[in-house]
Amino acid sequence: MAGAWRIGLLCGALLLAAACADPARERFERAEREFLSQKMEAALAGYRHIARDHPQSRYAPAALLRQGDLYGGYYRNFPAALEAYESLVYNYPRASEAPRALLRTAEIHLLQYLDPSSAAKELERIRKEFPRFEGEDETLFLLARAYGAAGEDERQAAALAELTERFPKSARAAEGRWMLAYALLGQRRYADADREFRKLLYLAADRESKRQARWGMAQSLEGMGDFQGAIAQYEALRGEWGDPAYVEEKIGRLKSRLRNP
């Protein structure tokens, strides 16, 4: 009797384990292993299987995100990538993967289709609907690029200022500081540009960054009409800049302007 009871208990446990098995999870984990093994076609088939045959699974949004990333990043099939991302956002609007899908959509619009207006629309949607998105620094950086490409200088500067203020330690903030400084210089907002380049000089950890910051300061001061200050920065670049003759030419031209205002 005891042996029969143990056999019955074992059978019951096996039946329970089978009932609790999650085929979507198993398929997703297999697809992940295939992806890591560079078996891209098999991985893509697995992700598509989950999204198609297990739409109620908690793995379906992640599978759609992976599907879009494979189409866009590996196969360079951007229409198919957009379709996967749009399906994710439409069918799982509150999933944690949804803002990432919108970010990828914006990247494709901006970098592949050269459509900054559509990119900005998707990015603003992330900011509105997902205020706690962990990739908000990336969102702001891409938004600044989109606004810059669309010629919306004020919005670009505002996005970059928010990026550097809210996420000072982010790698994107470091890139954003340079983008902001050069954007202000391009807009002929020389005093603002000079302030940003001075910040960059203070933060610079390598010689190349220091050279770039000094060059930006020199151009900003020159634009402001502070020729003496600009000369001082150009002189600090003697022997440091890649084109010494051009630096000497700049110094000579500005000294001539000081002598003959």
C-alpha positions in Angstrom: 0.0 0.0 0.0 2.8 2.4 0.9 4.5 1.8 -2.4 1.3 2.3 -4.3 0.8 5.5 -2.4 4.2 6.8 -3.2 3.7 5.9 -6.9 0.4 7.8 -6.9 2.0 10.8 -5.3 4.8 10.8 -7.8 2.4 10.6 -10.7 0.4 13.4 -9.2 3.5 15.6 -9.0 4.4 14.9 -12.6 1.0 15.8 -13.8 1.1 19.0 -11.7 4.5 19.9 -13.2 3.2 19.3 -16.7 0.2 21.4 -16.0 2.3 24.2 -14.7 4.8 24.2 -17.6 4.8 27.4 -19.5 5.4 26.7 -23.2 5.8 30.4 -24.0 8.6 30.7 -21.4 10.3 27.6 -22.7 10.1 28.9 -26.3 11.3 32.3 -25.3 14.3 31.0 -23.4 15.2 28.7 -26.4 15.0 31.7 -28.7 17.3 33.7 -26.4 19.8 30.9 -26.5 19.6 30.7 -30.3 20.1 34.5 -30.5 23.2 34.3 -28.3 24.5 31.5 -30.5 24.0 33.7 -33.6 21.3 31.5 -34.9 19.3 34.4 -36.0 16.7 32.7 -38.2 15.8 30.2 -35.5 15.7 32.9 -32.9 13.4 35.1 -35.1 11.1 32.1 -35.7 10.9 31.5 -32.0 10.0 35.1 -31.2 7.4 35.2 -33.9 5.9 31.9 -32.6 5.4 33.3 -29.2 3.8 36.5 -30.4 1.5 34.6 -32.7 0.6 31.5 -30.7 0.8 32.8 -27.1 -0.5 36.4 -27.3 -1.7 36.3 -23.7 1.7 35.3 -22.3 3.8 37.7 -20.3 6.6 36.8 -22.8 4.7 38.1 -25.8 5.7 41.8 -25.5 9.3 40.9 -25.0 9.2 38.6 -28.0 7.8 41.4 -30.2 10.5 43.7 -29.0 13.2 41.2 -29.8 11.5 40.5 -33.1 11.6 44.2 -34.0 15.3 44.5 -32.9 16.3 41.6 -35.1 14.4 42.9 -38.1 15.9 46.4 -37.7 19.4 45.7 -36.4 20.3 42.5 -38.1 18.2 42.1 -41.2 17.9 45.9 -41.8 14.2 45.3 -42.7 12.9 48.5 -41.2 9.2 48.2 -42.3 9.0 44.8 -40.6 10.7 46.2 -37.5 8.2 49.0 -37.3 5.4 46.6 -37.7 6.6 44.5 -34.7 7.1 47.6 -32.5 3.7 49.0 -33.5 2.0 45.7 -32.7 3.7 45.7 -29.3 2.5 49.2 -28.4 -1.0 48.7 -29.8 -1.6 45.3 -28.1 0.4 45.8 -24.9 0.3 49.6 -24.2 1.1 49.2 -20.5 3.9 46.7 -20.9 7.3 47.6 -19.7 8.6 47.0 -23.2 6.3 49.6 -24.8 8.4 52.7 -24.3 11.5 50.9 -25.6 9.5 50.0 -28.7 8.5 53.6 -29.2 12.2 54.6 -28.8 13.3 52.1 -31.4 10.5 53.4 -33.7 11.8 57.0 -33.3 15.3 55.9 -34.1 14.2 54.3 -37.3 12.2 57.4 -38.3 15.1 59.7 -37.5 18.2 57.8 -38.6 16.8 55.6 -41.4 13.9 57.5 -42.9 15.3 61.0 -42.1 11.9 62.0 -40.7 12.6 64.1 -37.5 9.0 65.2 -37.1 7.7 61.6 -36.8 10.6 60.8 -34.5 9.9 63.7 -32.2 6.2 62.7 -32.0 7.1 59.2 -30.8 9.6 60.6 -28.3 7.2 63.1 -26.9 4.7 60.3 -26.5 7.2 58.4 -24.3 7.7 61.5 -22.1 3.9 61.9 -21.7 2.8 58.3 -21.2 5.9 56.8 -19.6 7.4 59.5 -17.2 9.3 56.8 -15.3 10.9 55.2 -18.3 14.5 54.1 -17.4 15.8 55.3 -20.7 14.6 58.9 -20.4 18.2 60.2 -20.9 18.3 58.4 -24.2 14.9 59.7 -25.1 16.0 63.3 -24.4 19.2 62.9 -26.4 17.4 61.5 -29.4 14.7 64.2 -29.0 17.4 66.9 -29.2 18.8 65.3 -32.3 15.3 65.2 -33.9 14.6 68.9 -33.0 18.0 69.9 -34.4 17.4 68.0 -37.6 13.9 69.7 -37.9 15.5 73.1 -37.4 13.7 73.7 -34.1 16.7 75.3 -32.3 15.0 76.4 -29.2 13.4 73.1 -28.6 16.7 71.4 -29.2 18.5 73.6 -26.7 15.7 73.0 -24.1 15.9 69.2 -24.5 19.7 69.3 -24.1 19.5 71.6 -21.1 17.0 69.2 -19.4 19.2 66.2 -20.3 22.3 67.7 -18.7 20.5 69.0 -15.6 18.5 65.9 -14.8 21.0 63.2 -15.8 24.4 64.8 -15.2 26.2 61.4 -14.8 24.7 59.8 -17.9 26.9 59.1 -20.9 24.2 60.8 -23.1 24.5 63.9 -20.9 28.2 64.1 -21.7 27.4 63.9 -25.5 24.5 66.3 -24.9 26.8 69.0 -23.4 28.9 69.1 -26.5 25.8 69.1 -28.7 24.3 72.0 -26.7 27.5 74.0 -26.9 27.9 73.6 -30.7 24.1 74.2 -31.2 24.4 77.5 -29.3 27.4 78.5 -31.3 25.6 77.7 -34.5 22.7 79.9 -33.4 25.1 82.7 -32.7 24.3 82.7 -29.1 27.9 83.3 -28.3 27.7 84.2 -24.6 25.7 81.0 -23.9 28.0 78.9 -26.1 31.0 80.3 -24.2 29.5 79.4 -20.9 28.9 75.8 -22.1 32.4 75.4 -23.5 33.8 76.7 -20.2 31.9 74.0 -18.4 33.2 71.4 -20.8 36.8 72.6 -20.2 36.3 72.3 -16.5 34.9 68.8 -16.9 37.4 67.6 -19.5 39.4 64.6 -18.4 41.7 64.3 -21.5 43.8 66.6 -23.7 41.6 66.2 -26.8 38.5 67.3 -24.9 40.3 70.2 -23.4 41.5 71.3 -26.9 38.0 71.0 -28.3 36.6 73.1 -25.4 39.2 75.8 -25.8 38.5 75.9 -29.6 34.9 76.4 -28.9 35.6 79.1 -26.3 37.8 80.9 -28.8 35.1 80.9 -31.5 32.5 82.0 -29.0 34.7 84.9 -27.8 35.5 85.9 -31.4 31.8 86.0 -32.1 31.2 88.2 -29.1 33.8 90.6 -30.3 36.2 89.8 -27.4 39.2 89.5 -29.7 41.7 89.6 -26.9 40.0 86.8 -25.1 39.8 84.8 -28.3 43.5 85.3 -29.0 44.4 84.1 -25.5 42.5 80.8 -26.2 44.0 80.4 -29.7 47.5 81.0 -28.2 46.8 78.3 -25.6 46.2 75.9 -28.5 49.6 76.5 -30.1 51.3 73.2 -30.4 48.1 71.4 -29.4 45.8 71.9 -32.4 46.0 69.6 -35.4 46.5 72.5 -37.9 49.1 74.9 -36.4 49.2 77.1 -39.5 45.4 77.7 -39.2 45.8 78.7 -35.5 48.6 81.1 -36.3 46.4 82.6 -39.1 43.5 83.1 -36.7 45.8 84.8 -34.1 47.3 87.1 -36.8 43.9 88.0 -38.2 42.5 88.9 -34.8 45.6 90.9 -33.8 45.2 92.8 -37.0 41.6 93.6 -36.2 42.7 94.9 -32.8 45.2 97.2 -34.4 42.8 98.4 -37.0 39.3 98.3 -35.5 
